[in-house]
Amino acid sequence: MASVTVRGLALCTTSLLNFAFVFISGADLVRFVSFRAIYHNITGETTLCQDSIPWSVALRDSSVLRALAVDLGLLALFIVQHSLLAWLPVKQALQSVLGPLNRTAYCFTTALALQILMRYWQPVTNAPCLWSVRQAPWSVWFPLLCFSLHFLCWAIICSILMIFDYPELLGIKQVYYDCLGLGDPLSHKSPRAQRLLSHLRHPVCLELGVVLWLLPALSLDRLLLDLAYLCVQLNSKMQLFAQPHGGSADATANEDGDEHKKK
């Protein structure tokens, strides 16, 4: 009994510490993606790029190429982590080793990869903007509009995470159910709820798309960040389509049949 209690305490402590780390990383991500980029434009005088430098000169600048190489390496790290741990054989292998901490480990490594990306990200300031809003009065009003829409999008994202069982998404529920001997919380959901959750693991694509693209000025390094996000989403969708759906379909059919018989 004592060993079970110690094990449960260790699992709960690990899960809660991971929750705090993921929460802090999420706040840092909001600052990195939205507010820092808008703050540089809030006066209408962006310092993120130099429109007076031609592209032919900028793309031969060693500082620009060095910054792009570092940013591409950071994006590759995040994409590999996010894709590899979402790959079904790797998920099954980690599940057999980590048990209820599998989701916790996934969230921790994702947050760690984001922290590394944000800490070592290199802005490309010696190249032109892909676009910039600098003409009055839009040089003042458009950054404020971006700030308002970014705030709204992040509020929607947080609301969606709260609705779609965020304790399970962050691995807390898996540990809680394991300590109570209830097994995997996903097994307690109906087949329809499981199918809905599998399709809504990334229910915030539209909001994140707005946050990433709607800026007063789009620099070259920001374009890399946007394209990397699109690659991650495409890879997630391809993995979803590659998974067999026979079991879910059969379970849903059986459920529909049972409901029909009850009627």
Secondary structure, 3 states (H helix, E strand, C coil): CHHHHHHHHHHHHHHHHHHHHHHHHHHHHHHHHHHHHHHCCCCCCCCCCCCCCCHHHHCCCHHHHHHHHHHHHHHHHHHHHHHHCCCHHHHHHHHHHHHHHHHHHHHHHHHHHHHHHHHHCCCCCCCCCCEECCCCCHHHHHHHHHHHHHHHHHHHHHHHHHHCCHHHHCCHHHHHHHHCCCCCHHHHCCHHHHHHHHHCCCCCHHHHHHHHHCCCEECHHHHHHHHHHHHHHHHHHHHHHHCCCHHHHHHHHHHHHHHHHHC
